[in-house]
Each structure stands twice: as C-alpha cells, then as structure tokens.
Amino acid sequence: MMKNVTPKAVVATALTGVLAVGIAAVANNREAQALKRGHEKCGGIVLAGKNDCGANGHDCAGMATKSGDPNEWIGLPRGTCAKIVGGRVLR
C-alpha cells in the first residue's frame, strides 16, 4: 500500500474520476440532442462550419473545416438523405 498518500489526495482523485464520467455523459448526450425524433445523420453534404455535431476529432457543431466531408453530418428527416446527391446515412 502507498504510505505517503494523504486523505486530500484520495478525495481529489475520486472527484476527478466522477467529473470525467460526468463530462463524458454530457458529450454523448449532446449528440443525441442534435438529432430530433424521426431524424437521421446525413453525411457528405455539409458546408464548412454548418455541421450539427462532432466528427473528425472535434465534438462541436459548426466545426466542419471542409464542405462535403463524408464524415461531417447534419440531422435530416428520415428518408431525406437518400434523396440528396452525395448524401449518405451515417449510423
């Protein structure tokens, strides 16, 4: 067992873990909120800066750096993406 660990260090470590789990849950919830009921992710048709949520190493809406990137997406009513040239439904 570690001998020089103070109770403050143990509490600080535990709180850090709890905060990390909370932040991860919020990040996952943002993506779920970006899609309304009856909508799907449509990739490959987004203009730079107009994406709905995270992809390509970022987790924020509006962070797409390139128009037409196949990994950037917007939420559209189900069935709409299949009607758009270059659009593909992302899972």
N, C-alpha and C positions, 0 to 999 in steps of 0.2 A: 504494500500500500504506500501511497505517496505521503511523506511526512510533513512537508512544508506547505501544504495546501490550506489556505485559510477558509473559513466559512463564507466570507465575502466572495472569494474566487469561485467557490462551488455554486453559490446563488447566481452570480453573474453569468457563469457558463450555462446554467439551466435556463435563465431568462433569454439568453441569446438563442438557444435552441428553440424555445417557444416562439420567439419573434420570427425566426426564419421559417418555421412551419406556417405561421400566420400570413407572412408575406407571400409565400408560395400559393396558399389558398386564394388569396386576393387576386393574384396574377391569373390563375386558372379561371376564376370567376369573371374576370374582365372579358375573356374570350367568349365565354358562354353568354354574357350580356350583349356582346356585339352582334350576336345572331338572334333575331327575333323569332318567335314561334312561326313555323311554316317557311323559314328561310334556309338557304344553304350557302356554303362558301363557294364563290366563283373566282377562280384564279386565271391569271393571264390577260386580264382585260383592264387592269387598274392603271390609272395615270399616276405618275410620280407624285408622292405626297397625298394621295387620296385613298389609301388603303384603310380598311376598317380595323384591323388588329395586327398582332405581331406575326412576323415571318423573317427569314433571312438574318437571324441573330438580333433582332430588336423585338420589343414587346409592346409597341405603342402604335396607335392609329396615326396615320399621316406621316409615317416614317419611310415609306417606299421611296427608293432613290432612283428607280428606273421604271419608265412606263412599259407595260406589257410583260413584266416579270412573271414567269409562270408560278412562282410561289407566293406572290402577294395576292390578297383577295379582298373582295367586298361581299357583303351579305345581300343576296337577292332572293325574291320569292322563288320557292321550289319550282323547277321546270323552266325558269327563265334563262339560266346559264346555258343550257343545252341549245338554246335558240340563237346564241351570240357567237359569231365567228371568232375563233381564238379562245373562247371561254371553255373552261373545264371545271367540273365539280370536284372540289377538294374534300377529302374526308378528315 
